[in-house]
């Protein structure tokens, strides 16, 4: 599949994955409210034609943020 990377179209391959752990981060707002937020990965794509400077593969991550206010 073609994906956008640094302003170019490059070849990428979806990689299957299993979720091992998803934690919430908590943030205290100045109005006293607390928000719990976590990132949930929906897709991982390994770039076929690109490598990081250290030679490791490059992965693009698609995700959604889940926000839960705490009362």
Rosetta blueprint (number, residue, H / E / L):
1 X L
2 X E
3 X E
4 X E
5 X E
6 X L
7 X L
8 X E
9 X E
10 X E
11 X E
12 X E
13 X E
14 X E
15 X E
16 X L
17 X L
18 X L
19 X L
20 X L
21 X L
22 X L
23 X L
24 X L
25 X E
26 X E
27 X E
28 X E
29 X L
30 X L
31 X L
32 X L
33 X L
34 X E
35 X E
36 X E
37 X E
38 X E
39 X E
40 X E
41 X E
42 X E
43 X E
44 X E
45 X E
46 X E
47 X E
48 X E
49 X E
50 X E
51 X E
52 X L
53 X L
54 X L
55 X L
56 X L
57 X E
58 X E
59 X E
60 X E
61 X E
62 X E
63 X E
64 X E
65 X E
66 X E
67 X E
68 X E
69 X E
70 X E
71 X L
